[in-house]
Amino acid sequence: MNTKPWRQRVQEEDELLEQLRTQLSEAAERRATAFAEGVAELGSVYKVAKALDKPWTTVDQAIKKHGLPTPGRNTTA
């Protein structure tokens, strides 16, 4: 059985985890941008959340976390 030394395996897994963190961060930012575009189109965080069957706080927090502007940031219908 030819296995890599444990230190090398740990290093490789650490590198993979860092790549995944980067991809997750980029995906979250793209998702927040899409939410903000939905708010601009539909007029409120609530309407976007309802259209996606998600809690309005999920949409609102994603937008806020990434500092994206939304027109009026109206959370009501």
Secondary structure as UniProt FT lines:
FT   HELIX           6..42
FT   HELIX           45..52
FT   HELIX           56..65
FT   TURN            66..67
FT   TURN            72..73
//
